[in-house]
Amino acid sequence: MKFPAMLPEIPVADLATALAYYRDCLGFAIDWDNAELGLAGLSQGAAQLFIGASHYRRHMKTAGPSVVWVSLASRTEVDELYGRWRAAGANLDGPPVENEPWRLYEFLAFDPDGNIVRVHHFLVEEAA
């Protein structure tokens, strides 16, 4: 069996607010959404995720915030995504930095609910 890609479910308070942010600031396409259910599916390139409102997650007793890691192939890609998201008005922690001792080149993006998208490149790959 080949293990498939995982699809995170990001917990949010208000589906419409979260969808607008992920679409307008982070560049995700809204593949489908169901406000009554409180769930939506989004994608960008090969990345897919779900956004679940509090009324959808009530029976699971889950709450945020959550952290989703996005691993990019190079420093250049990290810088390009940072620039794109910054220009779109995303809530970012600052420009990409080298993070020791983990050997990451990274920046963080925060959604309106405090969930974090951690964009990084593994510097270990550059040394190999």
MDAnalysis code that builds the backbone (N, CA, C; Angstrom):
import MDAnalysis as mda
import numpy as np

u = mda.Universe.empty(384, n_residues=128, atom_resindex=np.repeat(np.arange(128), 3), trajectory=True)
u.add_TopologyAttr("name", ["N", "CA", "C"] * 128)
u.add_TopologyAttr("resid", np.arange(1, 129))
u.add_TopologyAttr("resname", ["MET", "LYS", "PHE", "PRO", "ALA", "MET", "LEU", "PRO", "GLU", "ILE", "PRO", "VAL", "ALA", "ASP", "LEU", "ALA", "THR", "ALA", "LEU", "ALA", "TYR", "TYR", "ARG", "ASP", "CYS", "LEU", "GLY", "PHE", "ALA", "ILE", "ASP", "TRP", "ASP", "ASN", "ALA", "GLU", "LEU", "GLY", "LEU", "ALA", "GLY", "LEU", "SER", "GLN", "GLY", "ALA", "ALA", "GLN", "LEU", "PHE", "ILE", "GLY", "ALA", "SER", "HIS", "TYR", "ARG", "ARG", "HIS", "MET", "LYS", "THR", "ALA", "GLY", "PRO", "SER", "VAL", "VAL", "TRP", "VAL", "SER", "LEU", "ALA", "SER", "ARG", "THR", "GLU", "VAL", "ASP", "GLU", "LEU", "TYR", "GLY", "ARG", "TRP", "ARG", "ALA", "ALA", "GLY", "ALA", "ASN", "LEU", "ASP", "GLY", "PRO", "PRO", "VAL", "GLU", "ASN", "GLU", "PRO", "TRP", "ARG", "LEU", "TYR", "GLU", "PHE", "LEU", "ALA", "PHE", "ASP", "PRO", "ASP", "GLY", "ASN", "ILE", "VAL", "ARG", "VAL", "HIS", "HIS", "PHE", "LEU", "VAL", "GLU", "GLU", "ALA", "ALA"])
u.atoms.positions = np.array([
    [0.843, -1.179, 0.000],
    [0.000, 0.000, 0.000],
    [0.884, 1.237, 0.000],
    [0.566, 2.183, -0.863],
    [1.237, 3.473, -0.873],
    [0.392, 4.432, -0.046],
    [0.993, 4.981, 1.007],
    [0.264, 5.873, 1.899],
    [-0.071, 7.154, 1.154],
    [-1.326, 7.572, 1.168],
    [-1.729, 8.775, 0.413],
    [-1.375, 10.059, 1.165],
    [-1.506, 11.184, 0.471],
    [-1.295, 12.490, 1.099],
    [-2.343, 12.705, 2.178],
    [-1.946, 13.349, 3.259],
    [-2.887, 13.679, 4.323],
    [-3.516, 15.029, 4.026],
    [-4.762, 15.201, 4.436],
    [-5.464, 16.463, 4.248],
    [-5.854, 16.993, 5.615],
    [-5.197, 18.058, 6.067],
    [-5.541, 18.598, 7.379],
    [-6.905, 19.272, 7.365],
    [-7.526, 19.301, 8.524],
    [-8.751, 20.072, 8.724],
    [-8.416, 21.192, 9.695],
    [-8.548, 22.415, 9.228],
    [-8.209, 23.589, 10.010],
    [-9.458, 24.049, 10.762],
    [-9.400, 24.159, 12.090],
    [-10.562, 24.616, 12.852],
    [-10.713, 26.131, 12.783],
    [-11.915, 26.589, 12.488],
    [-12.188, 28.029, 12.402],
    [-13.497, 28.349, 13.103],
    [-13.633, 29.589, 13.531],
    [-14.869, 30.025, 14.179],
    [-15.947, 30.340, 13.156],
    [-15.558, 31.029, 12.076],
    [-16.522, 31.445, 11.067],
    [-16.024, 31.024, 9.689],
    [-16.782, 30.173, 9.027],
    [-16.363, 29.614, 7.750],
    [-16.162, 30.692, 6.694],
    [-17.088, 31.624, 6.563],
    [-16.996, 32.651, 5.519],
    [-15.752, 33.525, 5.697],
    [-15.464, 33.916, 6.928],
    [-14.284, 34.742, 7.204],
    [-13.013, 33.985, 6.848],
    [-12.933, 32.736, 7.259],
    [-11.748, 31.917, 6.975],
    [-11.580, 31.690, 5.475],
    [-12.674, 31.403, 4.788],
    [-12.591, 31.174, 3.345],
    [-12.074, 32.416, 2.620],
    [-12.564, 33.577, 2.994],
    [-12.105, 34.812, 2.366],
    [-10.606, 35.002, 2.579],
    [-10.113, 34.729, 3.784],
    [-8.692, 34.893, 4.084],
    [-7.845, 33.901, 3.287],
    [-8.231, 32.634, 3.318],
    [-7.438, 31.626, 2.607],
    [-7.456, 31.864, 1.096],
    [-8.550, 32.381, 0.573],
    [-8.641, 32.686, -0.862],
    [-7.880, 33.966, -1.199],
    [-8.196, 35.058, -0.504],
    [-7.685, 36.371, -0.882],
    [-6.252, 36.632, -0.433],
    [-5.864, 36.114, 0.717],
    [-4.526, 36.385, 1.247],
    [-3.532, 35.259, 0.994],
    [-3.987, 34.023, 1.007],
    [-3.073, 32.891, 0.842],
    [-3.182, 32.235, -0.530],
    [-4.145, 32.640, -1.339],
    [-4.214, 32.164, -2.722],
    [-4.816, 30.791, -2.938],
    [-5.555, 30.264, -1.967],
    [-6.182, 28.958, -2.140],
    [-7.454, 29.079, -2.971],
    [-7.727, 28.066, -3.756],
    [-8.993, 27.971, -4.479],
    [-10.005, 27.297, -3.561],
    [-11.210, 27.790, -3.567],
    [-12.281, 27.144, -2.811],
    [-12.918, 26.125, -3.747],
    [-12.631, 24.863, -3.497],
    [-13.135, 23.794, -4.361],
    [-14.612, 23.541, -4.115],
    [-15.016, 23.634, -2.862],
    [-16.421, 23.488, -2.486],
    [-16.587, 23.991, -1.056],
    [-17.785, 24.430, -0.734],
    [-18.063, 24.792, 0.650],
    [-19.540, 24.592, 0.932],
    [-19.820, 24.266, 2.185],
    [-21.187, 24.043, 2.631],
    [-21.339, 24.747, 3.976],
    [-21.916, 25.964, 3.929],
    [-22.043, 26.772, 5.137],
    [-22.917, 26.101, 6.177],
    [-23.978, 25.433, 5.733],
    [-24.869, 24.766, 6.691],
    [-24.129, 23.656, 7.428],
    [-23.368, 22.869, 6.693],
    [-22.565, 21.806, 7.299],
    [-21.409, 22.407, 8.109],
    [-20.819, 23.494, 7.589],
    [-19.690, 24.122, 8.264],
    [-18.357, 23.570, 7.825],
    [-18.274, 23.124, 6.566],
    [-17.054, 22.501, 6.074],
    [-16.789, 22.969, 4.648],
    [-15.500, 23.108, 4.324],
    [-15.107, 23.502, 2.977],
    [-13.823, 22.791, 2.600],
    [-13.632, 22.596, 1.304],
    [-12.414, 22.015, 0.769],
    [-11.691, 23.043, -0.072],
    [-10.395, 23.185, 0.140],
    [-9.584, 24.154, -0.578],
    [-8.370, 23.474, -1.179],
    [-7.774, 24.118, -2.185],
    [-6.559, 23.573, -2.781],
    [-5.702, 24.693, -3.356],
    [-4.428, 24.381, -3.478],
    [-3.463, 25.250, -4.144],
    [-2.346, 24.343, -4.612],
    [-2.203, 24.217, -5.910],
    [-1.244, 23.253, -6.439],
    [-1.638, 21.858, -5.970],
    [-0.673, 21.110, -5.443],
    [-0.957, 19.758, -4.948],
    [-1.474, 19.758, -3.515],
    [-1.459, 20.915, -2.857],
    [-1.905, 20.992, -1.464],
    [-3.429, 21.056, -1.393],
    [-3.976, 20.286, -0.477],
    [-5.408, 20.298, -0.220],
    [-5.619, 20.389, 1.282],
    [-6.706, 21.058, 1.676],
    [-7.051, 21.103, 3.082],
    [-8.547, 21.318, 3.236],
    [-9.015, 21.016, 4.411],
    [-10.395, 21.284, 4.784],
    [-10.404, 22.391, 5.820],
    [-11.470, 23.166, 5.839],
    [-11.699, 24.145, 6.891],
    [-13.022, 23.776, 7.535],
    [-12.989, 23.562, 8.855],
    [-14.182, 23.148, 9.587],
    [-14.592, 24.162, 10.636],
    [-15.819, 24.653, 10.529],
    [-16.343, 25.618, 11.503],
    [-16.655, 24.918, 12.821],
    [-16.788, 25.719, 13.869],
    [-16.993, 25.163, 15.207],
    [-18.238, 24.286, 15.294],
    [-19.323, 24.631, 14.601],
    [-20.522, 23.794, 14.692],
    [-20.327, 22.453, 13.976],
    [-19.468, 22.409, 12.973],
    [-19.157, 21.140, 12.308],
    [-18.317, 20.242, 13.216],
    [-17.396, 20.832, 13.957],
    [-16.464, 20.068, 14.786],
    [-17.002, 19.779, 16.183],
    [-18.148, 20.308, 16.533],
    [-18.676, 20.183, 17.897],
    [-18.679, 18.724, 18.379],
    [-19.132, 17.807, 17.566],
    [-19.219, 16.404, 18.000],
    [-17.844, 15.755, 18.170],
    [-16.820, 16.318, 17.529],
    [-15.461, 15.778, 17.648],
    [-14.708, 16.398, 18.817],
    [-15.258, 17.492, 19.357],
    [-14.639, 18.196, 20.488],
    [-13.214, 18.628, 20.175],
    [-13.018, 19.155, 18.965],
    [-11.700, 19.650, 18.569],
    [-11.739, 21.164, 18.492],
    [-10.623, 21.763, 18.777],
    [-10.493, 23.209, 18.706],
    [-9.071, 23.548, 18.281],
    [-8.877, 24.746, 17.853],
    [-7.560, 25.180, 17.406],
    [-6.820, 25.876, 18.514],
    [-5.754, 26.506, 18.179],
    [-5.252, 26.599, 16.819],
    [-4.450, 25.358, 16.418],
    [-4.235, 25.258, 15.126],
    [-3.440, 24.158, 14.588],
    [-2.257, 24.736, 13.817],
    [-1.288, 23.872, 13.527],
    [-0.123, 24.259, 12.739],
    [-0.034, 23.315, 11.554],
    [0.071, 23.890, 10.365],
    [0.246, 23.110, 9.138],
    [1.582, 23.516, 8.536],
    [2.413, 22.538, 8.224],
    [3.731, 22.800, 7.643],
    [3.646, 22.691, 6.129],
    [4.270, 23.650, 5.444],
    [4.383, 23.621, 3.988],
    [5.874, 23.582, 3.673],
    [6.324, 22.464, 3.109],
    [7.739, 22.266, 2.823],
    [8.010, 22.585, 1.352],
    [8.791, 23.631, 1.112],
    [9.100, 24.049, -0.251],
    [10.499, 23.580, -0.646],
    [10.772, 23.568, -1.947],
    [11.987, 22.966, -2.485],
    [13.231, 23.832, -2.346],
    [13.070, 25.146, -2.107],
    [14.250, 26.003, -2.073],
    [13.973, 27.277, -1.277],
    [15.053, 27.964, -0.937],
    [14.933, 29.282, -0.315],
    [14.185, 30.237, -1.239],
    [14.483, 30.135, -2.514],
    [13.842, 31.014, -3.493],
    [12.330, 30.857, -3.459],
    [11.849, 29.625, -3.382],
    [10.404, 29.400, -3.316],
    [9.815, 29.987, -2.033],
    [10.534, 29.846, -0.914],
    [10.067, 30.425, 0.352],
    [9.966, 31.943, 0.208],
    [11.011, 32.562, -0.359],
    [11.010, 34.010, -0.544],
    [9.882, 34.458, -1.472],
    [9.668, 33.720, -2.553],
    [8.609, 34.074, -3.500],
    [7.229, 33.985, -2.853],
    [6.981, 32.922, -2.097],
    [5.683, 32.782, -1.438],
    [5.496, 33.860, -0.376],
    [6.551, 34.154, 0.355],
    [6.474, 35.233, 1.339],
    [6.072, 36.546, 0.653],
    [6.723, 36.860, -0.443],
    [6.418, 38.092, -1.165],
    [4.991, 38.131, -1.676],
    [4.529, 37.020, -2.202],
    [3.155, 36.942, -2.722],
    [2.136, 37.121, -1.603],
    [2.335, 36.406, -0.480],
    [1.398, 36.495, 0.632],
    [1.466, 37.867, 1.306],
    [2.644, 38.439, 1.410],
    [2.775, 39.776, 2.001],
    [2.022, 40.799, 1.162],
    [2.191, 40.736, -0.164],
    [1.509, 41.669, -1.061],
    [-0.011, 41.530, -0.982],
    [-0.483, 40.328, -0.677],
    [-1.923, 40.072, -0.586],
    [-2.498, 40.437, 0.782],
    [-1.645, 40.838, 1.720],
    [-2.131, 41.261, 3.031],
    [-2.230, 40.167, 4.070],
    [-1.531, 39.055, 3.867],
    [-1.552, 37.977, 4.865],
    [-0.888, 38.445, 6.160],
    [-1.317, 37.873, 7.273],
    [-0.755, 38.169, 8.587],
    [0.488, 37.295, 8.767],
    [1.672, 37.887, 8.616],
    [2.938, 37.158, 8.643],
    [3.776, 37.596, 9.830],
    [4.650, 36.683, 10.309],
    [5.492, 37.016, 11.464],
    [6.707, 37.834, 11.081],
    [7.012, 37.958, 9.836],
    [8.174, 38.694, 9.357],
    [8.787, 37.953, 8.192],
    [9.835, 38.492, 7.621],
    [10.464, 37.832, 6.472],
    [11.093, 36.496, 6.877],
    [11.341, 35.637, 5.907],
    [11.950, 34.336, 6.196],
    [13.302, 34.485, 6.894],
    [13.547, 33.575, 7.832],
    [14.809, 33.569, 8.575],
    [15.303, 32.131, 8.692],
    [16.607, 31.997, 8.939],
    [17.165, 30.682, 9.255],
    [16.848, 30.392, 10.707],
    [16.303, 29.214, 10.961],
    [15.893, 28.822, 12.301],
    [16.791, 27.693, 12.770],
    [17.624, 27.982, 13.735],
    [18.496, 26.972, 14.331],
    [17.828, 26.478, 15.601],
    [18.033, 25.289, 16.074],
    [18.938, 24.281, 15.518],
    [18.277, 23.370, 14.487],
    [17.070, 23.715, 14.062],
    [16.316, 22.822, 13.181],
    [16.741, 22.889, 11.728],
    [17.604, 23.829, 11.399],
    [18.114, 23.983, 10.030],
    [16.973, 24.204, 9.037],
    [16.125, 25.164, 9.380],
    [15.020, 25.549, 8.512],
    [15.204, 26.988, 8.065],
    [14.729, 27.275, 6.878],
    [14.571, 28.644, 6.402],
    [13.069, 28.825, 6.328],
    [12.502, 29.741, 7.137],
    [11.047, 29.727, 7.293],
    [10.450, 31.076, 7.648],
    [9.125, 31.122, 7.492],
    [8.294, 32.201, 8.025],
    [6.950, 31.598, 8.406],
    [6.193, 32.345, 9.209],
    [4.887, 31.886, 9.667],
    [3.797, 32.805, 9.141],
    [2.660, 32.213, 8.791],
    [1.453, 32.961, 8.436],
    [0.368, 32.560, 9.423],
    [-0.408, 33.546, 9.873],
    [-1.459, 33.317, 10.860],
    [-2.809, 33.628, 10.232],
    [-3.779, 32.731, 10.413],
    [-5.122, 33.028, 9.905],
    [-5.914, 33.764, 10.988],
    [-7.128, 34.213, 10.682],
    [-7.898, 34.981, 11.665],
    [-8.210, 34.240, 12.966],
    [-8.108, 32.910, 12.968],
    [-8.379, 32.114, 14.165],
    [-7.112, 31.727, 14.920],
    [-5.962, 32.223, 14.483],
    [-4.709, 31.908, 15.157],
    [-4.040, 30.636, 14.674],
    [-4.617, 29.973, 13.678],
    [-3.960, 28.812, 13.084],
    [-2.712, 29.294, 12.351],
    [-1.714, 28.427, 12.284],
    [-0.425, 28.805, 11.710],
    [-0.119, 27.944, 10.495],
    [0.321, 28.616, 9.428],
    [0.891, 27.927, 8.273],
    [2.392, 28.211, 8.337],
    [3.161, 27.153, 8.580],
    [4.615, 27.280, 8.744],
    [5.266, 26.907, 7.417],
    [5.739, 27.908, 6.700],
    [6.345, 27.708, 5.382],
    [7.849, 27.605, 5.572],
    [8.427, 26.536, 5.037],
    [9.854, 26.321, 5.285],
    [10.541, 25.576, 4.151],
    [11.861, 25.642, 4.194],
    [12.744, 24.826, 3.358],
    [13.767, 24.220, 4.299],
    [13.993, 22.915, 4.175],
    [14.982, 22.256, 5.012],
    [16.388, 22.588, 4.504],
    [17.186, 23.299, 5.297],
    [18.534, 23.673, 4.892],
    [19.458, 22.462, 4.809],
    [19.105, 21.397, 5.489],
    [19.897, 20.163, 5.439],
    [19.980, 19.665, 4.003],
    [18.903, 19.867, 3.236],
    [18.874, 19.423, 1.841],
    [19.920, 20.171, 1.017],
    [20.225, 21.419, 1.366],
    [21.208, 22.194, 0.627],
    [22.626, 21.662, 0.862],
    [22.872, 21.123, 2.065],
    [24.194, 20.622, 2.404],
    [24.457, 19.252, 1.803],
    [23.403, 18.551, 1.430],
    [23.560, 17.171, 0.919],
    [24.151, 17.157, -0.486],
])
